[in-house]
Amino acid sequence: MAEEEQNYVEILDEEGNVTKCEIYDVIDFEGKTYAMLLPMDEDESNEDSEVIVMEYVEEGDDGYFQNIEDDNEFQKVCEYIQALEDEEDEEIEE
């Protein structure tokens, strides 16, 4: 069985620090694409990390992640993600 390929990106915070993250999931919501990123620790584990939610933007053949600046948009995306997770949990319990 082939080992699942991991997708990683490096994001830059406002202080100029680089954080390596695993792309946990990508969702489409209200005409935009959002990514859930899990920061990796020094030992490349992400067991206790909080998920970072960013918008994924494509320009031609290139793509990049950007912060969600609008608080209402961010809240709506987080609520949508939570609803998806709740739905998955219900399916597992059945």
C-alpha distance (Angstrom), angle and dihedral (degrees) to the residues before:
residue distance angle dihedral
M1 . . .
A2 3.79 . .
E3 3.76 117.5 .
E4 3.81 113.0 -113.8
E5 3.80 111.3 -105.9
Q6 3.79 113.5 -121.8
N7 3.80 119.7 -137.7
Y8 3.78 116.0 -145.2
V9 3.78 133.7 179.7
E10 3.77 134.4 -178.9
I11 3.77 118.4 -132.2
L12 3.77 128.3 -165.9
D13 3.80 119.7 -137.8
E14 3.79 127.5 -150.5
E15 3.83 91.7 -90.9
G16 3.80 91.9 53.7
N17 3.80 95.5 -105.2
V18 3.80 117.0 145.3
T19 3.80 118.2 -136.5
K20 3.80 122.2 -169.1
C21 3.80 110.6 -140.2
E22 3.77 136.7 -175.9
I23 3.80 114.3 -131.4
Y24 3.81 99.3 -121.5
D25 3.80 98.5 178.8
V26 3.79 142.4 -19.7
I27 3.80 122.3 -145.3
D28 3.78 136.7 -177.8
F29 3.79 115.6 -136.5
E30 3.80 129.3 169.3
G31 3.79 93.8 -15.8
K32 3.81 96.6 -48.7
T33 3.78 134.3 94.4
Y34 3.79 121.5 -126.1
A35 3.79 130.9 -173.5
M36 3.77 129.9 -151.2
L37 3.80 108.6 -145.1
L38 3.81 127.1 -166.6
P39 3.82 114.1 -152.1
M40 3.79 113.2 -130.4
D41 3.80 121.1 -134.1
E42 3.78 123.4 -135.1
D43 3.82 89.3 -87.2
E44 3.83 90.4 49.3
S45 3.79 95.2 -109.8
N46 3.78 123.6 128.1
E47 3.80 102.0 -173.0
D48 3.82 97.6 129.8
S49 3.79 100.5 25.4
E50 3.77 124.5 125.7
V51 3.77 116.4 -123.7
I52 3.80 116.6 -107.9
V53 3.81 114.3 -146.8
M54 3.80 116.3 -154.2
E55 3.78 136.1 164.8
Y56 3.80 115.9 -110.4
V57 3.80 113.5 -141.7
E58 3.81 125.8 -169.8
E59 3.79 122.0 -156.3
G60 3.79 111.5 -179.1
D61 3.80 108.0 -53.5
D62 3.82 92.9 -18.3
G63 3.78 129.5 83.2
Y64 3.78 134.2 -172.3
F65 3.79 141.7 175.7
Q66 3.77 122.3 -115.4
N67 3.78 135.2 -178.0
I68 3.78 118.3 -99.8
E69 3.80 100.4 -116.7
D70 3.82 98.6 -176.0
D71 3.83 110.5 82.0
N72 3.82 93.0 -154.2
E73 3.81 91.9 51.2
F74 3.81 90.6 48.0
Q75 3.81 91.5 50.0
K76 3.81 92.4 49.1
V77 3.81 92.0 49.5
C78 3.82 91.6 48.9
E79 3.81 91.2 49.0
Y80 3.82 90.1 49.9
I81 3.80 91.4 49.9
Q82 3.82 90.4 48.9
A83 3.81 90.6 50.3
L84 3.82 90.0 51.9
E85 3.81 90.9 50.1
D86 3.81 91.6 47.9
E87 3.81 89.6 50.8
E88 3.82 90.8 50.7
D89 3.81 90.9 49.1
E90 3.82 90.8 52.3
E91 3.82 91.1 50.8
I92 3.81 91.0 50.9
E93 3.82 91.9 50.7
E94 3.81 92.7 52.9
